[in-house]
Amino acid sequence: MEAYCVKCKASKEMKDAEQVQMKNGRPAMKGKCPDCGTGMYRILKPS
């Protein structure tokens, strides 16, 4: 899953990506940047 890294200012493939559910019930992907290790987050479309 690709997401935007705020620290690197670029879209990259997430490392250790896992699907989580936000408090409002929407699905999201959570992972880390492969280069700097910063947390990355991507909100998905509701299913």
HELIX and SHEET records of a PDB file:
SHEET    1   A 2 GLU A   2  CYS A   5  0                                        
SHEET    2   A 2 ALA A  10  GLU A  13 -1                                        
SHEET    1   B 3 LYS A  15  GLN A  21  0                                        
SHEET    2   B 3 PRO A  27  LYS A  32 -1                                        
SHEET    3   B 3 GLY A  39  ILE A  43 -1                                        
END                                                                             
